[in-house]
Amino acid sequence: MLSIVIILKIPYTEIDWKAYMEEVEFVFDQGEMDYRKIRGGTGPLVYPAGFVYLFGAMRWMTGEEVKIGQWIFCGFYVINAAIVLTLYTMAVRSIRKYSLNNGITSLKKTDAKANQAHFDQIELAVAQKVW
């Protein structure tokens, strides 16, 4: 996977991780709940509370270690891609089922086989675009 290669070979460039951890510190360590007072290295907190809780959990899981966070996000990415691919596959199969059951069933067997091959090509193309 490209994500694994990136994590292993490309050095981390600090963008926002430190700022996110600072914002989490305001909420969880200092108990600050006023959005006007919660800040990080990049400025005031502009994300919703769910963001603070997500990165609070990330801080707890990683101990603020960036490399562990990268592996967790890689896992999230793979899970998300698998869900999306599954949904695309289900959609293509649903379209195929609908098409085969409504209007194409009256075709000869050889035509039905050609249609099946055509739908297989569409499904393969969708899967290749996703991955």
C-alpha positions in Angstrom: 0.0 0.0 0.0 1.2 3.5 -0.8 0.2 4.7 2.7 2.7 2.2 4.3 5.5 3.3 2.0 4.8 6.9 2.8 4.8 6.3 6.5 8.0 4.3 6.3 10.0 6.3 3.8 9.0 9.9 4.0 10.0 12.0 7.0 7.1 13.6 8.9 6.6 17.3 8.2 5.0 19.1 11.1 1.8 20.7 9.9 -1.0 20.6 12.4 -0.4 17.6 14.8 1.3 19.8 17.5 -1.4 22.5 17.2 -4.2 19.8 17.5 -2.5 18.4 20.6 -2.3 21.9 22.1 -6.0 22.5 21.5 -6.8 19.1 23.1 -4.6 20.1 26.1 -6.7 23.2 26.7 -9.9 21.2 26.9 -8.8 18.0 28.7 -5.9 19.2 30.9 -7.0 22.8 31.6 -10.8 22.2 31.5 -11.4 25.1 29.1 -14.7 24.9 27.3 -14.9 28.5 25.9 -14.1 28.3 22.2 -12.8 31.8 22.2 -10.0 30.8 24.6 -8.9 27.5 23.0 -5.9 28.0 20.8 -3.1 26.0 19.3 0.1 26.9 17.3 -1.9 27.7 14.2 -4.5 30.0 16.0 -7.8 29.6 17.6 -9.8 26.3 17.5 -12.1 26.4 14.5 -13.3 22.7 14.5 -16.4 21.3 16.2 -16.2 19.6 19.6 -16.2 16.2 17.9 -12.7 17.1 16.5 -11.4 17.8 20.0 -12.7 14.5 21.3 -11.4 12.6 18.3 -7.9 14.1 18.8 -8.2 13.7 22.6 -8.6 9.9 21.9 -5.7 10.1 19.5 -3.6 11.7 22.1 -4.5 9.0 24.6 -3.8 6.2 22.2 -0.5 7.7 20.9 0.9 9.6 23.8 1.4 12.4 21.3 3.7 10.2 19.2 3.2 11.2 15.6 4.3 7.9 14.1 1.7 6.0 16.0 -0.9 8.5 14.9 0.1 8.0 11.3 -0.4 4.3 11.6 -3.9 4.8 13.2 -4.9 7.2 10.3 -3.6 4.6 7.8 -5.9 2.1 9.4 -8.8 4.5 9.2 -8.0 5.1 5.5 -7.9 1.4 4.7 -11.2 0.8 6.5 -12.8 3.7 4.8 -11.6 2.6 1.4 -12.9 -1.0 2.0 -16.3 0.4 3.0 -16.5 2.6 -0.1 -15.4 -0.3 -2.4 -18.0 -2.6 -0.8 -20.7 0.1 -1.4 -19.7 0.5 -5.0 -19.7 -3.2 -5.5 -23.1 -3.5 -4.0 -24.4 -0.7 -6.2 -23.1 -2.3 -9.4 -24.5 -5.6 -8.4 -27.8 -4.0 -7.7 -27.8 -2.2 -11.1 -26.9 -5.5 -12.8 -29.7 -7.4 -10.9 -32.3 -4.7 -11.8 -31.2 -4.7 -15.5 -31.1 -8.5 -15.8 -34.5 -8.8 -14.2 -36.3 -6.1 -16.1 -36.1 -6.4 -19.9 -33.0 -8.3 -20.5 -34.4 -11.7 -19.4 -36.3 -12.1 -22.6 -33.0 -12.2 -24.6 -31.5 -15.4 -25.9 -29.0 -17.2 -23.7 -26.1 -16.0 -25.8 -27.2 -12.4 -25.4 -27.6 -12.9 -21.7 -24.0 -14.2 -21.5 -22.8 -11.1 -23.5 -24.7 -8.8 -21.1 -23.2 -10.6 -18.1 -19.7 -10.1 -19.6 -20.5 -6.4 -20.1 -21.7 -6.0 -16.5 -18.6 -7.8 -15.3 -16.4 -5.2 -17.2 -18.3 -2.3 -15.6 -17.9 -3.8 -12.2 -14.2 -4.3 -12.8 -13.8 -0.7 -14.0 -15.6 0.7 -10.9 -13.4 -1.5 -8.6 -10.2 -0.3 -10.4 -11.2 3.3 -10.1 -11.7 2.9 -6.4 -8.4 1.2 -5.8 
